[in-house]
Amino acid sequence: MSASLAGRRMVVSAGPTYEDLDPVRFLGNRSSGKMGFAVAAAAARAGADVLLVAGPVHLPTPDGVARVDVRSAAQMHAAVFDALPADVYVGAAAVADFTPAQVAPSKIKKRPGEDGLTLHLVRTRDILAELAADARRPRLVVGFAAETDDVDGNARHKLAAKRVDLVAANRVGIAGSGFEGDDNTLLVHDAAGQRRFGPGPKTAIAAELVALIAQRLVPEPP
């Protein structure tokens, strides 16, 4: 891959977040982090200075990539904003939308006569929307949307509502694709429409996405 991102700084978030309920249990999701790690690796090969903010995953750090490990949505928010300034942010992480209002100090136990448990959840901070509105906003902000239904509609809504430049959407819940597989299909939306990457290996799709990002960073002729 050519050094199309030489001199550029990119921050990539990847993987899930875990929101603790007590010292034993947490709320999480099935994100493997493979797509975000592939994007970070492709960006490094293209010459970018890459910082990868990784949720709790079991993946090796790509060559040439600096890594910060986090656990919760709050920690990921802090790490992403601490990494600014940057030319590009790619939010490939599956960040929890809700977190327990309180973390129990000891293991939550079943009690005689109880037939259920009610959890009080509160919203987490929206990393993507806050970053897009921040005074230090990267030149290009790329979001991901993992959807089970109406992939196109949800991606277009996210693009407009969060005021980002690109939204890379995929359908999850299909065997062998999405969160846990090695293959994926992305529908990448911008203000002008959409383009399709894949189906194919996440490594190949990441390279296509990074090439698009590099293209979008080239200044328009006067």
C-alpha positions in Angstrom: 0.0 0.0 0.0 1.3 3.5 -0.9 2.1 6.0 1.8 -1.2 7.8 1.1 -1.6 8.8 4.8 2.0 9.8 5.5 2.0 12.7 7.9 -1.6 12.1 9.1 -2.6 11.1 12.6 -5.5 8.7 12.9 -7.4 7.6 16.1 -9.3 4.3 15.8 -11.6 2.9 18.5 -12.3 -0.8 18.3 -14.0 -3.7 20.2 -16.7 -3.7 22.8 -17.1 -1.9 26.1 -17.9 -3.7 29.3 -20.1 -2.0 31.8 -19.7 -3.4 35.3 -22.7 -4.5 37.3 -20.7 -5.8 40.3 -17.2 -7.3 40.8 -18.3 -10.4 38.9 -20.7 -9.4 36.2 -20.9 -6.9 33.4 -23.0 -5.8 30.4 -21.2 -6.3 27.1 -21.6 -7.2 23.5 -20.2 -9.6 20.9 -17.8 -7.2 19.1 -14.5 -9.0 18.4 -12.6 -5.8 17.5 -11.4 -7.4 14.2 -12.8 -4.7 11.9 -11.3 -1.8 13.9 -8.0 -3.6 14.3 -7.9 -4.2 10.5 -8.6 -0.5 9.9 -5.8 0.5 12.3 -3.4 -1.9 10.5 -4.3 -0.7 7.1 -3.9 2.9 8.1 -0.4 2.2 9.6 0.6 0.5 6.3 -0.6 3.6 4.5 1.9 5.7 6.5 -0.4 7.1 9.2 0.5 7.7 12.8 -2.2 5.5 14.4 -3.5 5.3 18.0 -5.8 2.4 18.6 -8.2 2.7 21.6 -9.1 -0.9 22.2 -11.9 -2.3 24.3 -11.5 -5.7 26.0 -10.4 -8.0 23.2 -7.9 -10.8 22.6 -6.1 -9.5 19.5 -2.4 -8.6 19.0 -1.5 -5.0 18.4 -1.0 -4.4 14.6 2.6 -3.5 13.5 3.3 0.2 13.7 0.3 1.0 15.8 0.2 2.5 19.3 -2.5 1.1 21.6 -4.4 2.1 24.7 -6.6 -0.5 26.4 -9.8 0.5 28.0 -12.8 -1.3 29.5 -15.8 0.9 29.8 -17.6 3.5 27.6 -16.4 6.2 30.0 -12.8 5.1 29.7 -13.1 4.9 25.9 -14.5 8.4 25.8 -11.6 9.8 27.9 -9.0 7.9 25.8 -10.3 9.2 22.5 -10.5 12.8 23.6 -7.0 12.6 25.2 -5.7 11.4 21.9 -6.7 14.7 20.1 -5.7 16.5 17.9 -6.0 14.1 15.0 -6.7 14.3 11.3 -9.1 11.3 11.3 -11.2 9.5 13.8 -12.7 6.1 13.0 -15.2 5.0 15.6 -15.3 1.2 14.9 -16.0 0.3 18.5 -19.3 -1.1 19.7 -19.7 1.3 22.6 -22.4 0.7 25.1 -25.3 3.1 24.9 -26.3 2.4 28.5 -24.4 1.7 31.7 -25.6 0.7 35.2 -26.4 3.8 37.3 -24.5 2.2 40.2 -22.0 -0.6 40.5 -22.7 -3.0 43.3 -19.7 -3.2 45.7 -20.2 -7.0 46.1 -21.7 -9.8 44.1 -25.4 -9.4 43.5 -27.0 -12.5 45.1 -30.3 -14.2 44.6 -32.6 -13.8 47.5 -35.4 -16.1 48.6 -38.7 -15.1 47.1 -37.3 -12.9 44.4 -38.4 -13.7 40.8 -36.4 -11.1 38.9 -33.9 -8.3 39.1 -34.5 -4.7 37.9 -31.5 -2.8 36.7 -31.3 1.0 36.5 -29.4 2.0 33.4 -28.3 5.5 32.4 -27.1 6.8 29.0 -23.4 6.8 28.3 -21.7 9.8 26.6 -21.9 9.8 22.8 -18.3 9.8 21.7 -19.0 10.2 18.0 -21.5 13.0 18.3 -19.4 14.9 20.9 -16.3 14.5 18.8 -18.0 15.8 15.6 -19.2 18.9 17.5 -15.9 19.5 19.4 -13.7 22.5 18.6 -10.8 20.0 18.0 -12.9 18.0 15.6 -10.7 15.9 13.3 -10.9 16.8 9.6 -12.7 13.5 8.9 -15.0 11.7 11.4 -16.0 8.2 10.5 -18.7 6.3 12.4 -19.7 2.6 12.3 -23.3 1.3 12.5 -23.9 -2.3 13.3 -27.6 -3.0 12.6 -30.0 -5.9 12.6 -32.7 -4.1 10.6 -33.0 -1.3 8.0 -29.2 -0.9 7.6 -29.4 1.9 5.1 -32.1 3.9 6.9 -30.3 3.7 10.3 -26.9 4.6 8.6 -28.4 7.7 6.9 -30.0 8.7 10.2 -26.7 8.4 12.1 -24.8 10.3 9.4 -27.2 13.3 9.8 -27.9 13.1 13.5 -24.3 12.9 14.6 -23.0 15.2 11.8 -20.1 12.9 10.8 -18.5 12.6 7.4 -18.9 8.9 6.7 -20.9 6.1 8.3 -19.8 2.5 7.6 -22.8 0.3 8.2 -23.1 -3.5 8.3 -25.7 -6.1 9.2 -25.0 -8.2 12.3 -26.6 -11.4 13.4 -25.7 -13.3 10.1 -23.5 -16.4 10.6 -20.0 -15.7 9.5 -20.3 -11.9 9.2 -20.5 -8.9 11.4 -19.2 -9.0 14.9 -17.5 -12.3 15.3 -16.5 -13.4 11.8 -13.5 -12.7 9.7 -15.6 -11.5 6.7 -17.8 -8.5 6.4 -19.8 -6.2 4.1 -19.8 -2.5 4.6 -22.2 0.1 3.1 -20.3 3.3 3.4 -22.6 6.4 3.4 -21.8 10.0 3.0 -23.7 13.1 2.0 -23.6 12.1 -1.7 -24.8 8.6 -1.4 -23.3 5.2 -0.6 -20.8 2.6 -1.8 -20.5 -1.0 -1.0 -17.3 -2.7 0.2 -17.4 -6.5 0.2 -18.4 -9.1 0.9 -14.9 -10.2 1.7 -12.2 -10.4 4.4 -12.2 -7.6 7.0 -8.6 -7.0 6.2 -9.4 -6.3 2.5 -12.5 -4.2 3.4 -10.4 -2.1 5.8 -7.9 -1.4 3.1 -10.7 -0.1 0.8 -12.0 2.1 3.6 -8.6 3.5 4.4 -8.1 4.2 0.7 -11.4 6.1 0.7 -10.3 8.1 3.8 -7.0 9.0 2.1 -8.9 10.1 -1.0 -11.2 12.3 1.1 -8.2 14.0 2.8 -6.6 15.1 -0.5 -7.2 18.9 -0.9 -9.5 20.0 -3.7 -7.7 21.9 -6.5 -8.2 25.7 -6.3 
